[in-house]
């Protein structure tokens, strides 16, 4: 018997044509999530119907059910996305020292780019978590991850002389996380919040003692 002909490897052009097709379902899902997030932000979690969400996204119900089993599953996906954005807004993976992170965060607050307030209100995230234990667990996971990232950044900043070396990283990370969540609530309510002044005082309090004396 003759040997089977070897399968041809896909060409670069073939791969290039296949890649956009693979991304279509992903784009559809992301568009549905973005449309739902916008409507939730405008109307609350309960107000927009599934038809309204599909209309905003530009898809049919059939396209919706390819990606989500129910409206509740979509709500969960929107909240997960908001929580991931929240985590990345606090401190991105592999971020630098505390000074640069705080400066970037303050700039985002000042320019209205603080992600959770842009996509879902903090109260809506908590409301969704109150309805779902699964979402609550995921939200707690985001908080734990944020705390761990902040603590690591603090230790790096202590080693480089940006932050006092006599401070425990984990409690300071908890304090920073509380400040971030407070900023989220303040921006949502439209309360007076001088992010730049908070940044200056925070870095002054965390600065090494020798640096404080030189700057006095």
MIZA-595618 format. One record per residue: x, y, z of N, C-alpha, C in turn; residue number from 1. Coordinates in Angstrom, 3 decimals, padded with zeros to 6 digits. Layout:
REM MIZA-595618
+----------+----------+----------+----------+----------+----------+----------+----------+----------+-----+
|       nX |       nY |       nZ |      caX |      caY |      caZ |       cX |       cY |       cZ | num |
+----------+----------+----------+----------+----------+----------+----------+----------+----------+-----+
|        X |        Y |        Z |        X |        Y |        Z |        X |        Y |        Z | NUM |
...
+----------+----------+----------+----------+----------+----------+----------+----------+----------+-----+
***
This chain:
REM MIZA-595618
+----------+----------+----------+----------+----------+----------+----------+----------+----------+-----+
|       nX |       nY |       nZ |      caX |      caY |      caZ |       cX |       cY |       cZ | num |
+----------+----------+----------+----------+----------+----------+----------+----------+----------+-----+
|  000.847 | -001.202 |  000.000 |  000.000 |  000.000 |  000.000 |  000.878 |  001.246 |  000.000 |   1 |
|  000.432 |  002.279 | -000.745 |  001.216 |  003.502 | -000.787 |  001.025 |  004.322 |  000.476 |   2 |
|  001.999 |  005.083 |  000.769 |  001.904 |  005.935 |  001.956 |  000.924 |  007.080 |  001.705 |   3 |
|  000.281 |  007.534 |  002.779 | -000.676 |  008.628 |  002.677 |  000.061 |  009.921 |  002.357 |   4 |
| -000.504 |  010.725 |  001.483 |  000.143 |  012.007 |  001.180 |  000.199 |  012.885 |  002.415 |   5 |
|  001.319 |  013.544 |  002.580 |  001.488 |  014.417 |  003.755 |  000.544 |  015.609 |  003.659 |   6 |
| -000.023 |  015.973 |  004.812 | -000.915 |  017.129 |  004.841 | -000.109 |  018.409 |  004.625 |   7 |
| -000.694 |  019.264 |  003.797 | -000.025 |  020.535 |  003.560 | -000.164 |  021.441 |  004.775 |   8 |
|  000.929 |  022.084 |  005.130 |  000.872 |  023.055 |  006.210 |  000.179 |  024.322 |  005.700 |   9 |
| -000.669 |  024.942 |  006.548 | -001.342 |  026.161 |  006.101 | -000.337 |  027.274 |  005.808 |  10 |
| -000.573 |  027.959 |  004.722 |  000.324 |  029.049 |  004.340 |  000.097 |  030.256 |  005.233 |  11 |
|  001.016 |  031.204 |  005.153 |  000.887 |  032.445 |  005.928 | -000.377 |  033.189 |  005.544 |  12 |
| -000.698 |  033.173 |  004.228 | -001.904 |  033.863 |  003.779 | -003.158 |  033.204 |  004.335 |  13 |
| -003.135 |  031.848 |  004.354 | -004.280 |  031.109 |  004.884 | -004.480 |  031.415 |  006.364 |  14 |
| -003.384 |  031.454 |  007.114 | -003.469 |  031.782 |  008.542 | -004.013 |  033.182 |  008.743 |  15 |
| -003.570 |  034.101 |  007.875 | -004.020 |  035.490 |  007.984 | -005.521 |  035.603 |  007.748 |  16 |
| -006.055 |  034.754 |  006.815 | -007.493 |  034.781 |  006.562 | -008.280 |  034.142 |  007.703 |  17 |
| -007.713 |  033.105 |  008.316 | -008.402 |  032.395 |  009.389 | -008.489 |  033.220 |  010.664 |  18 |
| -007.451 |  033.995 |  010.954 | -007.385 |  034.723 |  012.230 | -008.557 |  035.677 |  012.433 |  19 |
| -008.904 |  036.519 |  011.440 | -010.068 |  037.392 |  011.638 | -011.347 |  036.619 |  011.898 |  20 |
| -011.510 |  035.454 |  011.219 | -012.716 |  034.649 |  011.433 | -012.786 |  034.126 |  012.852 |  21 |
| -011.626 |  033.774 |  013.406 | -011.607 |  033.293 |  014.794 | -011.983 |  034.410 |  015.763 |  22 |
| -011.656 |  035.639 |  015.409 | -011.895 |  036.751 |  016.327 | -013.331 |  037.258 |  016.275 |  23 |
| -014.101 |  036.862 |  015.252 | -015.471 |  037.353 |  015.124 | -016.326 |  036.996 |  016.339 |  24 |
| -016.372 |  035.716 |  016.797 | -017.162 |  035.404 |  017.991 | -016.713 |  036.198 |  019.216 |  25 |
| -015.414 |  036.376 |  019.362 | -014.896 |  037.138 |  020.497 | -015.364 |  038.586 |  020.438 |  26 |
| -015.339 |  039.175 |  019.227 | -015.788 |  040.556 |  019.075 | -017.278 |  040.681 |  019.359 |  27 |
| -018.046 |  039.683 |  018.922 | -019.488 |  039.702 |  019.169 | -019.769 |  039.686 |  020.665 |  28 |
| -019.088 |  038.811 |  021.376 | -019.278 |  038.723 |  022.826 | -018.891 |  040.033 |  023.503 |  29 |
| -017.754 |  040.598 |  023.110 | -017.298 |  041.845 |  023.705 | -018.265 |  042.992 |  023.417 |  30 |
| -018.845 |  042.996 |  022.208 | -019.802 |  044.045 |  021.853 | -021.069 |  043.938 |  022.685 |  31 |
| -021.537 |  042.719 |  022.900 | -022.721 |  042.513 |  023.750 | -022.445 |  042.964 |  025.187 |  32 |
| -021.280 |  042.640 |  025.697 | -020.917 |  043.050 |  027.058 | -020.848 |  044.570 |  027.154 |  33 |
| -020.234 |  045.205 |  026.158 | -020.105 |  046.660 |  026.174 | -021.473 |  047.337 |  026.088 |  34 |
| -022.349 |  046.799 |  025.256 | -023.692 |  047.368 |  025.123 | -024.472 |  047.233 |  026.428 |  35 |
| -024.388 |  046.060 |  027.045 | -025.079 |  045.840 |  028.317 | -024.518 |  046.756 |  029.397 |  36 |
| -023.202 |  046.900 |  029.441 | -022.582 |  047.754 |  030.448 | -023.051 |  049.196 |  030.303 |  37 |
| -023.129 |  049.675 |  029.059 | -023.579 |  051.052 |  028.826 | -025.019 |  051.240 |  029.295 |  38 |
| -025.884 |  050.273 |  028.989 | -027.286 |  050.377 |  029.395 | -027.450 |  050.226 |  030.901 |  39 |
| -026.670 |  049.332 |  031.518 | -026.731 |  049.195 |  032.976 | -026.305 |  050.503 |  033.648 |  40 |
| -025.262 |  051.121 |  033.097 | -024.777 |  052.380 |  033.655 | -025.855 |  053.454 |  033.560 |  41 |
| -026.585 |  053.472 |  032.439 | -027.599 |  054.496 |  032.207 | -028.900 |  054.224 |  032.968 |  42 |
| -029.302 |  052.943 |  033.036 | -030.652 |  052.628 |  033.503 | -030.704 |  051.747 |  034.745 |  43 |
| -029.575 |  051.165 |  035.163 | -029.590 |  050.222 |  036.266 | -029.570 |  048.790 |  035.757 |  44 |
| -029.434 |  047.849 |  036.660 | -029.291 |  046.451 |  036.267 | -030.578 |  045.841 |  035.724 |  45 |
| -031.730 |  046.309 |  036.194 | -032.993 |  045.652 |  035.851 | -033.708 |  046.264 |  034.657 |  46 |
| -033.461 |  047.544 |  034.392 | -034.271 |  048.258 |  033.402 | -034.107 |  047.777 |  031.964 |  47 |
| -032.912 |  047.688 |  031.424 | -032.826 |  047.343 |  029.996 | -033.233 |  045.896 |  029.732 |  48 |
| -034.112 |  045.714 |  028.748 | -034.536 |  044.363 |  028.366 | -033.448 |  043.712 |  027.533 |  49 |
| -033.594 |  042.415 |  027.350 | -032.644 |  041.683 |  026.509 | -032.705 |  042.203 |  025.068 |  50 |
| -033.917 |  042.522 |  024.616 | -034.059 |  043.067 |  023.264 | -033.345 |  044.404 |  023.132 |  51 |
| -033.443 |  045.241 |  024.166 | -032.782 |  046.543 |  024.134 | -031.259 |  046.379 |  024.093 |  52 |
| -030.754 |  045.406 |  024.845 | -029.309 |  045.153 |  024.855 | -028.846 |  044.679 |  023.481 |  53 |
| -029.603 |  043.758 |  022.896 | -029.245 |  043.249 |  021.562 | -029.307 |  044.370 |  020.529 |  54 |
| -030.321 |  045.219 |  020.644 | -030.456 |  046.331 |  019.699 | -029.279 |  047.289 |  019.810 |  55 |
| -028.878 |  047.603 |  021.050 | -027.731 |  048.492 |  021.257 | -026.460 |  047.880 |  020.679 |  56 |
| -026.321 |  046.570 |  020.816 | -025.124 |  045.889 |  020.313 | -025.168 |  045.686 |  018.803 |  57 |
| -026.391 |  045.692 |  018.229 | -026.518 |  045.463 |  016.797 | -026.580 |  043.996 |  016.423 |  58 |
| -027.062 |  043.151 |  017.367 | -027.165 |  041.719 |  017.110 | -028.565 |  041.221 |  017.432 |  59 |
| -028.879 |  040.023 |  016.958 | -030.168 |  039.396 |  017.232 | -030.101 |  038.592 |  018.528 |  60 |
| -031.267 |  038.161 |  018.969 | -031.300 |  037.280 |  020.140 | -030.560 |  035.973 |  019.846 |  61 |
| -030.650 |  035.520 |  018.610 | -029.942 |  034.293 |  018.248 | -028.453 |  034.424 |  018.477 |  62 |
| -027.881 |  035.573 |  018.091 | -026.455 |  035.815 |  018.319 | -026.161 |  035.883 |  019.808 |  63 |
| -027.092 |  036.471 |  020.558 | -026.907 |  036.565 |  022.013 | -026.771 |  035.179 |  022.631 |  64 |
| -027.693 |  034.264 |  022.258 | -027.712 |  032.952 |  022.905 | -026.564 |  032.047 |  022.462 |  65 |
| -025.835 |  032.453 |  021.456 | -024.608 |  031.733 |  021.114 | -023.562 |  031.921 |  022.211 |  66 |
| -023.609 |  033.081 |  022.869 | -022.564 |  033.440 |  023.825 | -023.025 |  033.389 |  025.284 |  67 |
| -024.316 |  033.545 |  025.536 | -024.816 |  033.587 |  026.912 | -026.082 |  032.750 |  027.027 |  68 |
| -026.155 |  031.996 |  028.109 | -027.327 |  031.145 |  028.321 | -028.528 |  031.955 |  028.798 |  69 |
| -028.259 |  033.101 |  029.444 | -029.344 |  033.902 |  030.001 | -028.882 |  035.342 |  030.205 |  70 |
| -029.831 |  036.200 |  030.509 | -029.509 |  037.597 |  030.818 | -028.637 |  037.678 |  032.072 |  71 |
| -028.935 |  036.828 |  033.059 | -028.138 |  036.827 |  034.291 | -026.679 |  036.489 |  034.013 |  72 |
| -026.454 |  035.578 |  033.071 | -025.078 |  035.232 |  032.717 | -024.367 |  036.439 |  032.091 |  73 |
| -025.105 |  037.205 |  031.301 | -024.538 |  038.431 |  030.723 | -024.208 |  039.433 |  031.821 |  74 |
| -025.098 |  039.594 |  032.785 | -024.826 |  040.499 |  033.912 | -023.525 |  040.096 |  034.597 |  75 |
| -023.360 |  038.790 |  034.807 | -022.141 |  038.301 |  035.437 | -020.906 |  038.644 |  034.623 |  76 |
| -021.004 |  038.514 |  033.296 | -019.864 |  038.823 |  032.430 | -019.529 |  040.309 |  032.480 |  77 |
| -020.556 |  041.152 |  032.535 | -020.333 |  042.599 |  032.613 | -019.649 |  042.960 |  033.926 |  78 |
| -020.118 |  042.368 |  035.017 | -019.521 |  042.653 |  036.321 | -018.078 |  042.156 |  036.372 |  79 |
| -017.828 |  040.980 |  035.829 | -016.453 |  040.456 |  035.792 | -015.527 |  041.392 |  035.038 |  80 |
| -016.017 |  041.916 |  033.897 | -015.210 |  042.843 |  033.098 | -014.936 |  044.120 |  033.886 |  81 |
| -015.961 |  044.615 |  034.572 | -015.796 |  045.831 |  035.373 | -014.784 |  045.616 |  036.495 |  82 |
| -014.831 |  044.429 |  037.105 | -013.908 |  044.148 |  038.202 | -012.474 |  044.018 |  037.697 |  83 |
| -012.306 |  043.424 |  036.533 | -010.962 |  043.318 |  035.949 | -010.415 |  044.711 |  035.622 |  84 |
| -011.276 |  045.552 |  035.051 | -010.867 |  046.924 |  034.764 | -010.473 |  047.649 |  036.054 |  85 |
| -011.250 |  047.401 |  037.109 | -010.970 |  048.015 |  038.404 | -009.596 |  047.602 |  038.911 |  86 |
| -009.304 |  046.313 |  038.789 | -008.012 |  045.812 |  039.234 | -006.874 |  046.430 |  038.414 |  87 |
| -007.055 |  046.476 |  037.101 | -006.015 |  047.051 |  036.249 | -005.858 |  048.545 |  036.478 |  88 |
| -006.959 |  049.198 |  036.866 | -006.874 |  050.628 |  037.154 | -006.074 |  050.893 |  038.426 |  89 |
| -006.160 |  049.977 |  039.380 | -005.411 |  050.152 |  040.627 | -003.931 |  049.931 |  040.376 |  90 |
| -003.617 |  048.784 |  039.813 | -002.207 |  048.484 |  039.522 | -002.137 |  047.376 |  038.485 |  91 |
| -001.548 |  047.681 |  037.353 | -001.427 |  046.706 |  036.277 | -000.421 |  045.628 |  036.650 |  92 |
| -000.563 |  044.469 |  036.027 |  000.368 |  043.363 |  036.256 |  001.782 |  043.802 |  035.886 |  93 |
|  002.748 |  043.557 |  036.769 |  004.133 |  043.912 |  036.495 |  004.389 |  045.406 |  036.513 |  94 |
|  003.562 |  046.151 |  037.270 |  003.710 |  047.610 |  037.314 |  004.991 |  048.015 |  038.020 |  95 |
|  005.352 |  049.279 |  037.868 |  006.594 |  049.787 |  038.445 |  006.464 |  050.170 |  039.907 |  96 |
|  007.090 |  051.306 |  040.281 |  007.076 |  051.694 |  041.686 |  005.783 |  052.430 |  042.039 |  97 |
|  005.594 |  052.649 |  043.339 |  004.341 |  053.217 |  043.826 |  004.110 |  054.619 |  043.283 |  98 |
|  005.173 |  055.396 |  043.163 |  005.015 |  056.775 |  042.701 |  004.366 |  056.833 |  041.321 |  99 |
|  004.851 |  056.010 |  040.394 |  004.314 |  056.033 |  039.040 |  002.895 |  055.481 |  038.992 | 100 |
|  002.599 |  054.496 |  039.818 |  001.259 |  053.913 |  039.849 |  000.244 |  054.917 |  040.374 | 101 |
|  000.600 |  055.601 |  041.472 | -000.311 |  056.591 |  042.064 | -000.538 |  057.735 |  041.080 | 102 |
|  000.533 |  058.175 |  040.424 |  000.410 |  059.273 |  039.461 | -000.517 |  058.895 |  038.307 | 103 |
| -000.379 |  057.661 |  037.804 | -001.231 |  057.204 |  036.700 | -002.684 |  057.098 |  037.137 | 104 |
| -002.900 |  056.627 |  038.351 | -004.259 |  056.489 |  038.861 | -004.907 |  057.854 |  039.039 | 105 |
| -004.158 |  058.806 |  039.608 | -004.682 |  060.158 |  039.813 | -005.045 |  060.794 |  038.476 | 106 |
| -004.209 |  060.607 |  037.483 | -004.486 |  061.158 |  036.153 | -005.778 |  060.564 |  035.582 | 107 |
| -005.970 |  059.251 |  035.787 | -007.186 |  058.597 |  035.301 | -008.424 |  059.167 |  035.991 | 108 |
| -008.327 |  059.435 |  037.297 | -009.451 |  060.010 |  038.036 | -009.745 |  061.412 |  037.518 | 109 |
| -008.711 |  062.221 |  037.351 | -008.886 |  063.598 |  036.905 | -009.489 |  063.683 |  035.506 | 110 |
| -009.140 |  062.740 |  034.657 | -009.613 |  062.768 |  033.267 | -010.906 |  061.982 |  033.056 | 111 |
| -011.482 |  061.477 |  034.152 | -012.731 |  060.739 |  034.042 | -012.590 |  059.378 |  033.406 | 112 |
| -011.382 |  058.801 |  033.501 | -011.138 |  057.497 |  032.873 | -011.066 |  056.368 |  033.894 | 113 |
| -011.523 |  056.639 |  035.101 | -011.487 |  055.593 |  036.119 | -012.466 |  054.513 |  035.674 | 114 |
| -012.003 |  053.313 |  035.254 | -012.822 |  052.369 |  034.483 | -014.143 |  051.946 |  035.081 | 115 |
| -014.204 |  051.655 |  036.381 | -015.465 |  051.130 |  036.895 | -016.563 |  052.185 |  036.799 | 116 |
| -016.243 |  053.447 |  037.134 | -017.250 |  054.497 |  037.064 | -017.661 |  054.752 |  035.624 | 117 |
| -016.835 |  054.349 |  034.669 | -017.119 |  054.562 |  033.259 | -018.045 |  053.472 |  032.717 | 118 |
| -017.903 |  052.236 |  033.185 | -018.650 |  051.113 |  032.627 | -019.798 |  050.656 |  033.529 | 119 |
| -019.537 |  050.585 |  034.813 | -020.578 |  050.231 |  035.777 | -020.302 |  050.987 |  037.055 | 120 |
| -021.347 |  051.459 |  037.667 | -021.185 |  052.163 |  038.937 | -020.806 |  051.159 |  040.028 | 121 |
| -020.058 |  051.651 |  041.025 | -019.637 |  050.777 |  042.121 | -020.848 |  050.154 |  042.805 | 122 |
| -021.927 |  050.942 |  042.961 | -023.131 |  050.428 |  043.616 | -023.761 |  049.298 |  042.801 | 123 |
| -023.649 |  049.369 |  041.472 | -024.220 |  048.314 |  040.633 | -023.422 |  047.022 |  040.749 | 124 |
| -022.103 |  047.157 |  040.871 | -021.273 |  045.968 |  041.077 | -021.657 |  045.289 |  042.384 | 125 |
| -021.802 |  046.089 |  043.443 | -022.172 |  045.526 |  044.750 | -023.578 |  044.932 |  044.717 | 126 |
| -024.482 |  045.596 |  043.978 | -025.846 |  045.072 |  043.853 | -025.841 |  043.718 |  043.155 | 127 |
| -025.048 |  043.601 |  042.098 | -024.956 |  042.323 |  041.382 | -024.359 |  041.252 |  042.279 | 128 |
| -023.362 |  041.624 |  043.074 | -022.742 |  040.658 |  043.988 | -023.726 |  040.206 |  045.060 | 129 |
| -024.586 |  041.125 |  045.507 | -025.590 |  040.771 |  046.525 | -026.572 |  039.733 |  045.995 | 130 |
| -026.764 |  039.696 |  044.678 | -027.682 |  038.739 |  044.074 | -027.018 |  037.390 |  043.796 | 131 |
| -025.689 |  037.391 |  043.726 | -024.992 |  036.175 |  043.303 | -023.779 |  035.910 |  044.187 | 132 |
| -023.792 |  034.774 |  044.862 | -022.656 |  034.394 |  045.686 | -021.427 |  034.151 |  044.816 | 133 |
| -021.654 |  033.617 |  043.615 | -020.545 |  033.362 |  042.702 | -019.826 |  034.661 |  042.345 | 134 |
| -020.597 |  035.715 |  042.076 | -019.987 |  037.014 |  041.776 | -019.291 |  037.594 |  043.000 | 135 |
| -019.873 |  037.380 |  044.166 | -019.244 |  037.858 |  045.398 | -017.860 |  037.242 |  045.574 | 136 |
| -017.775 |  035.941 |  045.331 | -016.494 |  035.240 |  045.456 | -015.485 |  035.809 |  044.453 | 137 |
| -015.945 |  036.065 |  043.219 | -015.055 |  036.625 |  042.208 | -014.603 |  038.028 |  042.591 | 138 |
| -015.517 |  038.820 |  043.144 | -015.181 |  040.188 |  043.561 | -014.149 |  040.155 |  044.689 | 139 |
| -014.350 |  039.251 |  045.629 | -013.370 |  039.106 |  046.711 | -012.010 |  038.691 |  046.148 | 140 |
| -012.038 |  037.835 |  045.124 | -010.791 |  037.432 |  044.476 | -010.068 |  038.618 |  043.855 | 141 |
| -010.831 |  039.536 |  043.253 | -010.240 |  040.744 |  042.675 | -009.604 |  041.593 |  043.769 | 142 |
| -010.294 |  041.719 |  044.897 | -009.750 |  042.514 |  046.006 | -008.458 |  041.898 |  046.547 | 143 |
| -008.449 |  040.583 |  046.690 | -007.247 |  039.897 |  047.183 | -006.089 |  040.089 |  046.208 | 144 |
| -006.396 |  039.946 |  044.914 | -005.356 |  040.123 |  043.905 | -004.822 |  041.551 |  043.906 | 145 |
| -005.716 |  042.528 |  044.059 | -005.289 |  043.930 |  044.119 | -004.391 |  044.165 |  045.324 | 146 |
| -004.771 |  043.583 |  046.453 | -003.961 |  043.737 |  047.671 | -002.569 |  043.136 |  047.475 | 147 |
| -002.524 |  041.958 |  046.859 | -001.230 |  041.299 |  046.638 | -000.346 |  042.107 |  045.690 | 148 |
| -000.962 |  042.640 |  044.621 | -000.186 |  043.444 |  043.677 |  000.348 |  044.714 |  044.338 | 149 |
| -000.511 |  045.370 |  045.109 | -000.084 |  046.593 |  045.788 |  001.026 |  046.315 |  046.790 | 150 |
|  000.892 |  045.223 |  047.533 |  001.920 |  044.869 |  048.506 |  003.252 |  044.611 |  047.826 | 151 |
|  003.223 |  043.947 |  046.679 |  004.456 |  043.680 |  045.946 |  005.083 |  044.977 |  045.444 | 152 |
|  004.245 |  045.882 |  044.948 |  004.750 |  047.185 |  044.496 |  005.359 |  047.956 |  045.659 | 153 |
|  004.726 |  047.873 |  046.804 |  005.260 |  048.558 |  047.990 |  006.621 |  048.006 |  048.384 | 154 |
|  006.765 |  046.683 |  048.348 |  008.062 |  046.094 |  048.698 |  009.138 |  046.520 |  047.700 | 155 |
|  008.768 |  046.552 |  046.423 |  009.716 |  047.010 |  045.400 |  010.091 |  048.471 |  045.635 | 156 |
|  009.105 |  049.273 |  045.994 |  009.346 |  050.701 |  046.231 |  010.182 |  050.923 |  047.491 | 157 |
|  010.019 |  050.061 |  048.475 |  010.863 |  050.149 |  049.675 |  012.314 |  049.830 |  049.333 | 158 |
|  012.489 |  048.818 |  048.502 |  013.848 |  048.422 |  048.109 |  014.544 |  049.515 |  047.308 | 159 |
|  013.766 |  050.297 |  046.544 |  014.358 |  051.361 |  045.722 |  014.427 |  052.700 |  046.446 | 160 |
|  013.940 |  052.749 |  047.700 |  014.029 |  053.975 |  048.475 |  012.902 |  054.962 |  048.263 | 161 |
|  011.847 |  054.569 |  047.571 |  010.711 |  055.460 |  047.342 |  009.780 |  055.483 |  048.550 | 162 |
|  009.656 |  054.336 |  049.238 |  008.766 |  054.191 |  050.390 |  009.583 |  053.799 |  051.617 | 163 |
|  009.160 |  054.282 |  052.763 |  009.837 |  053.961 |  054.027 |  009.990 |  052.450 |  054.202 | 164 |
|  011.140 |  052.047 |  054.691 |  011.414 |  050.627 |  054.853 |  010.858 |  050.027 |  056.124 | 165 |
|  010.396 |  050.874 |  057.063 |  009.912 |  050.358 |  058.351 |  008.409 |  050.068 |  058.341 | 166 |
|  007.777 |  050.168 |  057.182 |  006.339 |  049.925 |  057.086 |  006.066 |  048.503 |  056.610 | 167 |
|  004.977 |  047.916 |  057.109 |  004.552 |  046.594 |  056.647 |  003.731 |  046.757 |  055.380 | 168 |
|  004.090 |  046.025 |  054.344 |  003.487 |  046.222 |  053.031 |  001.985 |  045.906 |  052.999 | 169 |
|  001.572 |  044.815 |  053.640 |  000.175 |  044.387 |  053.521 | -000.812 |  045.390 |  054.132 | 170 |
| -000.583 |  045.899 |  055.371 | -001.524 |  046.890 |  055.903 | -001.568 |  048.172 |  055.074 | 171 |
| -000.415 |  048.604 |  054.545 | -000.406 |  049.790 |  053.700 | -001.170 |  049.518 |  052.409 | 172 |
| -001.048 |  048.307 |  051.874 | -001.810 |  047.931 |  050.682 | -003.316 |  047.994 |  050.964 | 173 |
| -003.722 |  047.551 |  052.163 | -005.133 |  047.643 |  052.545 | -005.587 |  049.103 |  052.576 | 174 |
| -004.751 |  049.980 |  053.115 | -005.085 |  051.401 |  053.179 | -005.207 |  051.999 |  051.783 | 175 |
| -004.290 |  051.643 |  050.891 | -004.332 |  052.156 |  049.528 | -005.584 |  051.668 |  048.797 | 176 |
| -005.930 |  050.416 |  049.024 | -007.128 |  049.848 |  048.400 | -008.371 |  050.589 |  048.886 | 177 |
| -008.414 |  050.902 |  050.184 | -009.546 |  051.656 |  050.731 | -009.614 |  053.056 |  050.128 | 178 |
| -008.459 |  053.678 |  049.900 | -008.431 |  054.998 |  049.259 | -008.981 |  054.932 |  047.834 | 179 |
| -008.609 |  053.896 |  047.121 | -009.085 |  053.725 |  045.747 | -010.598 |  053.543 |  045.717 | 180 |
| -011.109 |  052.701 |  046.603 | -012.550 |  052.468 |  046.645 | -013.295 |  053.728 |  047.072 | 181 |
| -012.681 |  054.501 |  047.961 | -013.273 |  055.779 |  048.351 | -013.324 |  056.749 |  047.182 | 182 |
| -012.273 |  056.760 |  046.377 | -012.245 |  057.611 |  045.186 | -013.337 |  057.194 |  044.214 | 183 |
| -013.577 |  055.887 |  044.117 | -014.627 |  055.382 |  043.234 | -015.989 |  055.910 |  043.656 | 184 |
| -016.275 |  055.846 |  044.950 | -017.569 |  056.325 |  045.449 | -017.687 |  057.836 |  045.271 | 185 |
| -016.597 |  058.562 |  045.567 | -016.618 |  060.018 |  045.448 | -016.880 |  060.452 |  044.009 | 186 |
| -016.224 |  059.809 |  043.040 | -016.425 |  060.179 |  041.646 | -017.828 |  059.818 |  041.173 | 187 |
| -018.368 |  058.723 |  041.694 | -019.724 |  058.341 |  041.320 | -020.740 |  059.349 |  041.831 | 188 |
| -020.536 |  059.848 |  043.065 | -021.473 |  060.795 |  043.672 | -021.238 |  062.229 |  043.231 | 189 |
| -020.091 |  062.472 |  042.606 | -019.758 |  063.838 |  042.228 | -019.303 |  064.674 |  043.407 | 190 |
| -018.784 |  064.014 |  044.443 | -018.325 |  064.731 |  045.634 | -016.989 |  065.417 |  045.351 | 191 |
| -016.695 |  066.506 |  046.070 | -015.387 |  067.156 |  045.898 | -014.269 |  066.166 |  046.230 | 192 |
| -013.325 |  066.020 |  045.333 | -012.229 |  065.070 |  045.555 | -010.995 |  065.572 |  044.825 | 193 |
| -010.035 |  066.075 |  045.601 | -008.799 |  066.605 |  045.026 | -007.769 |  065.484 |  044.954 | 194 |
| -007.801 |  064.742 |  043.853 | -006.925 |  063.585 |  043.709 | -005.455 |  063.982 |  043.755 | 195 |
| -005.129 |  065.125 |  043.199 | -003.733 |  065.570 |  043.173 | -003.226 |  065.854 |  044.583 | 196 |
| -004.067 |  066.460 |  045.431 | -003.668 |  066.742 |  046.810 | -003.528 |  065.452 |  047.611 | 197 |
| -004.434 |  064.497 |  047.360 | -004.341 |  063.198 |  048.030 | -003.032 |  062.510 |  047.648 | 198 |
| -002.672 |  062.577 |  046.386 | -001.421 |  061.985 |  045.919 | -000.219 |  062.594 |  046.640 | 199 |
| -000.184 |  063.930 |  046.734 |  000.954 |  064.620 |  047.361 |  001.101 |  064.237 |  048.823 | 200 |
| -000.022 |  064.219 |  049.544 |  000.039 |  063.904 |  050.978 |  000.364 |  062.437 |  051.214 | 201 |
| -000.165 |  061.571 |  050.372 |  000.109 |  060.145 |  050.510 |  001.590 |  059.863 |  050.328 | 202 |
|  002.184 |  060.394 |  049.268 |  003.595 |  060.145 |  049.011 |  004.469 |  060.798 |  050.068 | 203 |
|  004.031 |  061.930 |  050.602 |  004.801 |  062.576 |  051.676 |  004.807 |  061.715 |  052.928 | 204 |
|  003.661 |  061.110 |  053.255 |  003.575 |  060.274 |  054.455 |  004.378 |  058.981 |  054.315 | 205 |
|  004.459 |  058.460 |  053.089 |  005.155 |  057.198 |  052.877 |  006.644 |  057.364 |  052.581 | 206 |
|  007.070 |  058.601 |  052.336 |  008.470 |  058.833 |  051.970 |  009.410 |  058.481 |  053.113 | 207 |
|  010.631 |  058.025 |  052.808 |  011.620 |  057.762 |  053.860 |  011.877 |  058.987 |  054.715 | 208 |
|  012.188 |  058.764 |  055.992 |  012.345 |  059.853 |  056.945 |  013.439 |  060.824 |  056.486 | 209 |
|  014.564 |  060.328 |  055.981 |  015.671 |  061.205 |  055.553 |  015.203 |  062.144 |  054.465 | 210 |
|  014.373 |  061.633 |  053.539 |  013.895 |  062.461 |  052.444 |  012.977 |  063.546 |  052.972 | 211 |
|  012.170 |  063.201 |  053.976 |  011.281 |  064.195 |  054.576 |  012.102 |  065.326 |  055.199 | 212 |
|  013.174 |  064.953 |  055.909 |  013.989 |  065.976 |  056.571 |  014.656 |  066.887 |  055.556 | 213 |
|  015.148 |  066.297 |  054.464 |  015.800 |  067.122 |  053.431 |  014.811 |  068.072 |  052.780 | 214 |
|  013.538 |  067.619 |  052.682 |  012.557 |  068.462 |  052.023 |  011.919 |  069.473 |  052.957 | 215 |
|  012.220 |  069.348 |  054.280 |  011.606 |  070.251 |  055.265 |  012.198 |  071.641 |  055.180 | 216 |
+----------+----------+----------+----------+----------+----------+----------+----------+----------+-----+
***
